[in-house]
């Protein structure tokens, strides 16, 4: 087992992955339904960006069962080796996609507040589509190092020698991996964090001069959810890149902070919720329909069971 793991700790990983899957999947599926509906009725640039963020979260959640199997097997990769770099590539790509799309959303929100008249006359859908494509390309290109690392020198090393997937590395692999990780921490985390912080701080300053209390409260919720993702989910993970580059090896605690990064799939729906009052209204409407449907189904099942119980005595032979 990898040196960074203690016996029995793999169940911690399994529990966190399972929690993220069970909570994040339904929330993001509901967000997907809301955004698709909004884009069909009245396409808006920020909704297109948030739709891409939702798809990124769903991609992570759909491949999270691979990580659950790995954790259940004691952090040993017993699946076909071809799925090892694929699951790692998708797993880490979605992390940086989140930071990029959150930054794009913050810029859109800042423009809508700082230049409202100019913003309303320009749908900006084409620009949002181009930005989305660039975000997918940047994150995918950065995380392609996973394939380079896993197939560097000996294609079967990670599985054949130590039985793990993207957990232990040789010195020649680290020579390629550590500088790329540092670059990712700077370009795909620190720069987006600075841009996002500037946009939201300017927004709060502008709104403090005359916006309604309800709007300020919604923006504060959006800011809190965004900063929570950056500092709690992604901060420790990217800090491990800096520490690893300085020390010349992956920190022993890196695998544990990766668990924090997976929680962003549960927190992103908060960003969606505070993104607009229309999303809140449609989300509540969808949740109400689902709740009524569940209650109706429960009542129907209960009624059928009661009818069957009442019919059982009549089927018995008289004594």
JOGIBEL-V636551 format. One record per residue. N is the residue number from 1. RES is the residue in one letter. SS is DSSP state (H for helix, E for strand, C for the rest). OMEGA is omega in radians with two decimals (none if undefined). BURIAL is + if it has 16 or more other ideal C-beta (glycine too) atoms within 10 Angstrom, else -. Layout:
# JOGIBEL-V636551
{{N:RES:SS:OMEGA:BURIAL} {N:RES:SS:OMEGA:BURIAL}}
This chain:
# JOGIBEL-V636551
{{1:X:C:-3.13:+} {2:X:C:-3.06:+} {3:X:C:-3.09:-} {4:X:C:-3.10:+} {5:X:C:3.03:+} {6:X:C:3.14:-} {7:X:C:3.11:-} {8:X:C:-3.12:-} {9:X:C:3.14:+} {10:X:H:3.10:+} {11:X:H:3.01:-} {12:X:H:3.12:-} {13:X:H:3.14:+} {14:X:H:-3.11:+} {15:X:H:3.14:-} {16:X:H:3.12:+} {17:X:H:-3.13:+} {18:X:H:3.12:+} {19:X:H:-3.14:-} {20:X:H:-3.12:+} {21:X:H:-3.07:+} {22:X:H:-3.13:-} {23:X:H:-3.04:-} {24:X:H:-3.07:+} {25:X:H:-3.14:+} {26:X:H:-3.14:-} {27:X:H:-3.13:+} {28:X:H:3.05:+} {29:X:H:3.08:-} {30:X:H:3.09:+} {31:X:H:3.11:+} {32:X:H:3.13:+} {33:X:H:-3.12:-} {34:X:H:-3.10:+} {35:X:H:3.10:+} {36:X:H:3.10:-} {37:X:H:3.14:-} {38:X:H:-3.13:+} {39:X:H:3.09:-} {40:X:H:-3.10:-} {41:X:H:-3.09:-} {42:X:C:-3.09:-} {43:X:C:3.09:-} {44:X:C:-3.05:+} {45:X:H:-3.07:+} {46:X:H:3.10:+} {47:X:H:3.08:+} {48:X:H:3.09:+} {49:X:H:3.14:+} {50:X:H:3.04:+} {51:X:H:3.09:+} {52:X:H:3.08:+} {53:X:H:3.09:+} {54:X:H:3.12:+} {55:X:H:3.09:+} {56:X:H:3.11:+} {57:X:H:3.14:+} {58:X:H:3.09:+} {59:X:H:3.08:+} {60:X:H:-3.06:+} {61:X:H:-3.12:+} {62:X:H:3.11:-} {63:X:H:3.11:+} {64:X:H:3.06:+} {65:X:H:3.05:-} {66:X:H:3.11:+} {67:X:H:3.11:+} {68:X:H:3.09:+} {69:X:H:3.12:+} {70:X:H:-3.14:+} {71:X:H:-3.14:+} {72:X:H:3.13:+} {73:X:C:3.11:-} {74:X:C:-3.11:+} {75:X:C:2.99:+} {76:X:C:3.14:+} {77:X:C:-3.11:+} {78:X:C:3.10:-} {79:X:C:3.05:-} {80:X:C:-3.00:-} {81:X:C:-3.11:-} {82:X:H:3.14:-} {83:X:H:-3.13:-} {84:X:H:3.13:+} {85:X:H:3.13:+} {86:X:H:3.14:+} {87:X:H:3.10:+} {88:X:H:3.12:+} {89:X:H:3.14:+} {90:X:H:-3.12:+} {91:X:H:-3.07:+} {92:X:H:3.08:+} {93:X:H:-3.12:+} {94:X:H:3.09:+} {95:X:H:-3.11:+} {96:X:H:3.02:+} {97:X:H:3.13:+} {98:X:H:-3.13:+} {99:X:H:-3.13:+} {100:X:H:-3.12:+} {101:X:H:3.06:+} {102:X:H:3.08:+} {103:X:H:3.12:+} {104:X:H:3.11:+} {105:X:H:3.14:+} {106:X:H:3.11:+} {107:X:H:3.11:+} {108:X:H:-3.14:+} {109:X:H:3.12:+} {110:X:H:3.13:+} {111:X:H:-3.12:+} {112:X:H:3.14:+} {113:X:H:-3.08:+} {114:X:H:-3.11:-} {115:X:C:-3.01:-} {116:X:H:-3.12:-} {117:X:H:3.11:-} {118:X:H:-3.08:-} {119:X:H:-3.08:+} {120:X:H:-3.13:-} {121:X:C:-3.11:-} {122:X:C:-3.13:-} {123:X:C:3.05:-} {124:X:C:3.13:+} {125:X:H:3.13:-} {126:X:H:3.11:-} {127:X:H:3.14:-} {128:X:H:3.11:+} {129:X:H:3.12:-} {130:X:H:3.12:-} {131:X:H:3.12:+} {132:X:H:3.10:+} {133:X:H:3.12:-} {134:X:H:3.12:-} {135:X:H:3.11:+} {136:X:H:-3.12:+} {137:X:H:-3.10:-} {138:X:H:-3.12:+} {139:X:H:-3.13:+} {140:X:H:-3.14:-} {141:X:H:-3.14:-} {142:X:H:-3.07:+} {143:X:H:3.06:+} {144:X:C:3.08:-} {145:X:H:3.12:+} {146:X:H:3.10:+} {147:X:H:3.12:-} {148:X:H:-3.11:-} {149:X:H:-3.07:+} {150:X:H:-3.10:+} {151:X:C:-3.13:-} {152:X:C:3.09:+} {153:X:C:-3.09:-} {154:X:C:-3.03:-} {155:X:C:-3.06:-} {156:X:C:-3.05:-} {157:X:H:-2.99:+} {158:X:H:-3.11:+} {159:X:H:-3.01:+} {160:X:H:-3.05:-} {161:X:C:-3.07:-} {162:X:C:3.05:-} {163:X:C:-3.14:+} {164:X:C:3.14:+} {165:X:C:3.04:+} {166:X:C:3.11:+} {167:X:C:-3.13:+} {168:X:C:-3.02:+} {169:X:C:3.01:+} {170:X:C:-3.12:-} {171:X:H:3.13:-} {172:X:H:3.06:-} {173:X:H:3.12:+} {174:X:H:3.13:+} {175:X:H:3.09:-} {176:X:H:-2.96:-} {177:X:H:-3.01:+} {178:X:H:3.09:+} {179:X:H:3.14:-} {180:X:H:3.07:+} {181:X:H:3.13:+} {182:X:H:3.10:+} {183:X:H:3.13:-} {184:X:H:-3.14:+} {185:X:H:-3.12:+} {186:X:H:-2.99:-} {187:X:H:-3.01:-} {188:X:H:3.07:+} {189:X:H:-3.05:+} {190:X:H:3.11:+} {191:X:H:3.06:-} {192:X:H:3.13:+} {193:X:H:3.13:+} {194:X:H:-3.14:-} {195:X:H:-3.13:+} {196:X:H:3.13:+} {197:X:H:3.12:+} {198:X:H:-3.09:-} {199:X:H:-3.09:+} {200:X:H:3.08:+} {201:X:H:3.07:-} {202:X:H:3.10:-} {203:X:H:-3.12:+} {204:X:H:3.12:-} {205:X:H:3.14:-} {206:X:H:-3.10:-} {207:X:H:-3.13:+} {208:X:C:-3.08:-} {209:X:C:3.11:-} {210:X:C:-3.14:-} {211:X:C:3.14:+} {212:X:C:3.14:-} {213:X:H:-3.14:-} {214:X:H:-3.13:-} {215:X:H:3.10:-} {216:X:H:3.14:-} {217:X:H:3.12:-} {218:X:H:3.12:+} {219:X:H:3.09:+} {220:X:H:3.07:-} {221:X:H:3.09:-} {222:X:H:3.12:+} {223:X:H:-3.11:+} {224:X:H:-3.14:-} {225:X:H:-3.12:+} {226:X:H:-3.14:+} {227:X:H:3.08:+} {228:X:H:3.12:-} {229:X:H:-3.09:+} {230:X:H:-3.00:+} {231:X:H:-3.08:-} {232:X:H:-3.07:-} {233:X:H:-3.01:+} {234:X:H:-3.10:+} {235:X:H:3.14:+} {236:X:H:-3.14:+} {237:X:H:-3.14:+} {238:X:H:3.04:+} {239:X:H:3.10:+} {240:X:H:3.08:+} {241:X:H:-3.14:+} {242:X:H:3.13:+} {243:X:H:3.14:+} {244:X:H:3.13:+} {245:X:H:-3.13:+} {246:X:H:-3.09:-} {247:X:H:-3.14:-} {248:X:C:3.10:-} {249:X:C:3.11:-} {250:X:C:3.12:+} {251:X:C:-3.12:+} {252:X:C:-3.09:-} {253:X:C:-3.07:-} {254:X:H:-3.10:+} {255:X:H:-3.12:+} {256:X:H:3.12:+} {257:X:H:3.03:+} {258:X:H:3.09:+} {259:X:H:3.12:+} {260:X:H:-3.10:-} {261:X:H:3.13:+} {262:X:H:-3.12:+} {263:X:C:-3.13:+} {264:X:H:3.11:+} {265:X:H:3.07:+} {266:X:H:-3.09:+} {267:X:H:3.13:+} {268:X:H:3.09:+} {269:X:H:3.04:+} {270:X:H:3.07:+} {271:X:H:3.11:+} {272:X:H:-3.05:+} {273:X:H:-3.12:+} {274:X:H:-3.09:+} {275:X:H:3.14:+} {276:X:C:3.09:+} {277:X:H:3.12:-} {278:X:H:3.10:-} {279:X:H:3.13:+} {280:X:H:-3.13:-} {281:X:H:-3.12:-} {282:X:H:3.09:+} {283:X:H:3.10:+} {284:X:H:3.13:-} {285:X:H:3.12:-} {286:X:H:3.13:-} {287:X:H:3.10:-} {288:X:H:3.11:-} {289:X:H:3.13:-} {290:X:H:3.14:-} {291:X:H:3.11:-} {292:X:H:3.11:-} {293:X:H:3.12:-} {294:X:H:3.14:-} {295:X:H:3.13:-} {296:X:H:3.14:-} {297:X:H:3.12:-} {298:X:H:3.13:-} {299:X:H:3.13:-} {300:X:H:3.12:-} {301:X:H:3.13:-} {302:X:H:3.13:-} {303:X:H:3.12:-} {304:X:H:3.13:-} {305:X:H:3.13:-} {306:X:H:3.13:-} {307:X:H:3.13:-} {308:X:H:3.13:-} {309:X:H:3.13:-} {310:X:H:-3.11:-} {311:X:H:-3.07:-} {312:X:H:-3.14:-} {313:X:H:-3.12:-} {314:X:H:-3.13:-} {315:X:H:-3.10:-} {316:X:C:3.13:-} {317:X:C:3.12:-} {318:X:C:-3.11:-} {319:X:C:none:-}}
